[in-house]
């Protein structure tokens, strides 16, 4: 058999909205490696830790590889016929609004386009919404109120040209690391650049901030309305721009002036001095970019927050100019592409408005659609409420996991379980959502599918296939189109390739446009398969008639409102107290550095699980003392809707009175870690985006009688501990444990955990009085598993224990070391992983500091830590500073 030569394919990362270019190299033996594409204008070769580990996530473990109908394997014809006939019958009996699609920013634009076309133009309902509703709907609503269109004015280049960057509700260092590194690099070249971080937590992004404003939850509206008033009071307005290009300034300024500086300080929990420093810096710095993300969007006042920020940029004319403008950075790889095709319930394709009869008529003509939706559909939260109360009787979920990611997640799960007909298209056979599907459809994954995505700066890039399609998996666009054909709409869904779909999408963007709409990529309406295959990244607008001279919008006005002027939106700060005696703390939810959404992809990578391997909550030391919680205790967090069990991390980074916990853990990875079981279905009244950053909760110590840690070669089939969390490691799995009682048969528990064969050799140590138990099982010279039990959090090096799964253990001395839980002097403990890219631990970094490395750069030269994606550089600096303090003492 002839072996193919190695090849390298240009594609795009499937994680956040930065949209990094990736070079996937396929060796002659089929091994895949990835690196950043140095020619891609989003990242210029940089990748974050998640992007760097993409090759570790493309295995077929756990993949859904064939259709299933009611729990049994089926052929595609049977599965597609069942979906089409059930949806058609449901529509015939109950009307088009009795069915719904819930889609995802993980879909490619071509998938999104076909799904939106089928639902809005042929089913005749707008009941299609997306998990991007949880991500950036408030930004969309704010843009449309101010600009008349969902237009991001600026580009990534502005982040490097700005003299002031204001980061609002954005932990850029962990959530958009490549943008963070672009800013950090620009700052090194221009040290005079100033950075302000506005966030209740002191995140790792604070490492490059000149000023951190630890604002009260949802204090942003007061902060930015106060800024607008300050700009008016201090003659820092661009009155010519306001007069020529905007309307409503007087009303907005009047509303903003309702609070004086003392009132703003009270509403934001910031001092008047902090407010004065920030306001003065903003007022005198012409080149200012305000970057905002989920801390702004995921709020019951999210749209007002967005417009409060935009008001300040309009008032100073700092919009659409090099180094100036409001900048929404999206959470998902194709949230922007979904917006372009109208993939949300209240939008129409190509940035047209579903409420506008002329726009609906235009799209109907273009599609030759028989049943055009004539009103907005149900947004995500309301959609699942309608599933729960029976209004929606057939639901198709594509490429997302709402049982874990939607607010009030237990109610969402109950709704899906009760729905008469649920279809799920996914790449995995077992997620918390897939398990409730009546029909399961195997979709292609990243590396197998072809299409386009649009990043946060409106740049469209190709995702290209470089892997063979496994089993019977099919692209999402093909699956949707085949259902459309079977529902009787064959001619409209006859596209043979994603290139044809993209060409149609581009043609519709230009159809009867003539500059009336912002989204226009008509230059690509005639693209064929060959041109599509070679498509280079480009920013819109890209009209067919003439190339634009700039990719920024609005510097010279020309907004997409009826009068062509931007609208100031009057914003009045409102107090919103959600805590009470029963639920006295505020929970803020978010992401960690190395994991993504519900870990269906990142959970496959040992490297990405080294940094943080279990669900946790950050709590301020004063709150920890108040509630009797120690570092590394297991705690129960409760809200009126549910509860979770997580590990406590006591830290001054957290604001007193507030907690922070990440949203990634699911029933697949933890006993009780589904954080959105706590969050409420409270939404922003304009955008419909849930308020996931401000949840009233209580916290209490879980009275564990025993704690455990284990490593095992095979993933445990089940774990009978009250608290558990599993994470992939090299050679197997690591497991954190806590037990409600200590009367466990530890030998039997270990055997069930390891799946150890009856012939395995076992070493054990038991000190029942001290509550200490150590058990290690060996299969020949390989470690099958090791369990460590203690009355408190287990003090065993996790990294070292996991490494033993890959070692050989022929002699008793090596085996006793495992039971003892420590390495020999010749192999010092690396400590908790800090740099995932190079697997460098905290102890290694501390040792390098002790040996004379006193800067992040010198640590990089010695250990390589921080030299790849750079997202650990802030943590390295913390270790360096801590060692300096110790030395000074």
Secondary structure, 3 states (H helix, E strand, C coil): CCCCCCEEEEEECCCCCCCCEEEEEECCCCCEEEEECCCCCCCCCCCCHHHHCHHHHCCCCCECCCCEECCEECCHHHHHHHHHHHHHHHHHHHCHHHEEEEECCCCCHHHHHHHHHHHHHHHCCCCEEEHHHHCCHHHHHHHHHHHCCCCCCCCCHHHHHCCEEEEECCCHHHHCHHHHHHHHHHHHHCCCCEEEEECCCCCHHHHHCCEEECCCCCCHHHHHHHHHHHHHHCCCCCHHHHHHHEECHHHHHHHHCCCCHHHHHHHHCCCHHHHHHHHHHHHHCCCEEEEECHHHHCCCCHHHHHHHHHHHHHHCCCCCECCEEEEECCCCCCHHHHHHCCCCCCCEHHHECCCCHHHHHHHHHHHCCCCCCCCCCCCHHHHHHHHHHCCCCEEEEECCCHHHHCCCHHHHHHHHHHCCEEEEEECECCCCCHHHCCEEEEECCCCCCCEEEECCCCEEEEECCCCCCCCCCECHHHHHHHHHHHCCCHHHHCCCCHHHHHHHHHHHHHCCCCCCCCCCCHHHCCCCHHHHHCCCCEECCCCCCCCCCCCCCCCCCCCCCCCCCEECCCCCCCCCCCCCCCCCEEEEEECCCCCCCCCCCHHHCCHHHCCCCCCEEEECHHHHHHCCCCCCCEEEEECCCCEEEEEEEECCCCCCCEEEEECCCCCCCECCCCHHHCCCCCECCCCCCECCCCEEEEEEECCCCEEEEEEECCCCCCCCCCEEEEEEECCEEEEEEEECCCCCCHHHHHHHHHCCCCCCEEEEEEECCCCEEEEEEEECCEEEEEEEEECCCCCCCHHHHHHHHHCECCCHHHHHHHHHCCCCCCCCCCCCEEECCCCEEHHHHHHHHHCCCCCHHHHHHHHCCCCCCCCCHHHHHHHHHHHHHHHHC
